[in-house]
Amino acid sequence: MKEIKPCPFCGGKGHISSKEIRYIGKNYFGAKKIKMGVQIICGRCKARGGLATGEVIYASYQEQRKGLEPLENGAIEAWNRRASDE
């Protein structure tokens, strides 16, 4: 995972926030498919970065979400790009 740059507005530390947008269904193996949204939010001033969305497979038997890391990296890239545009 990439490094999250400080907030371009206040210099605060950003953190990853993910949210389930909607349930899509189940795949062939019975694992849930969910549309997820991921963005970076500043812990100090609550500024938000761009929203990265995509399909994630939630394998409850393994307690993990496959496909979430690329979304996290996309949200970090959007945040860092905005932070450097200052």
N, C-alpha and C positions, 0 to 999 in steps of 0.2 A: 504494500500500500504506500502511496505517495505521502509526502510531508504536507501538512496544511499550513499555509502562510498565515500571519496575523491579519486581523481585520483591517481593511483599508480605511475605515472610518475612525475607529477608536484604538486600534492596536491590540484588541482583546484576542483571546484564544478561540478559534472555531472548533466545533465538534460536529460529528456526523449524526444526522437525524434521518431515520428511515420510517416510512409509513406504508402500510398496506392500502392500496388504492381500491382494488376490487379483486374478488375471487373469480378466476377464469374457469377452473374445472380441475379434473384430475388427469394425469397422464396414464399411459398404458400400465404402469406398475402401481398405480393407486396413490402416487404422491400428489399433493396439492400444487396447482399452478396459480400463482398470484401476481397481479401487476403491482409493482412496488415503485415508490418514489423516494429518492434519496437526495438530500441537500445538506450543505454546511450552514450552521447557524452560529453566530458569534455569541459567546457566553456572557459578554458584558452588555453590548448595545442591542443584541437580538437581530442584527442585520442578517439577511439570508442570501445565499448564493443561488445559482441556477439549479433547477430541479432536473435530475436525471431519472428517467423512467424506463422500465423494462419488465420483462417476464422473469419471475424467479420460481424455481421449483423447491418446495418445502418438503423435505424428507423427514417426517416426524419421528420415524424410527431411529434416525441418526441425529435428530435435534439440530439440523443445520439447513441453511438455505443455499442452494446452488445457483450461481448466477448473480449473487449480490455484490461480489467484489468488483466486477466491471462497472456496475452502477456507482459504487462508492468512488472508484477512481475517476469516473466521469464528473461526479459532483465536485471532487477535489480539484480537478483540472479547471472547471468553470470558476470555482472560488479563487484559485490561484491566479488565473488569467485576469479576473476583475481586480484582484489585489495589486497586480503589477501594472494595471492601466492607470493608476493614480497619478 
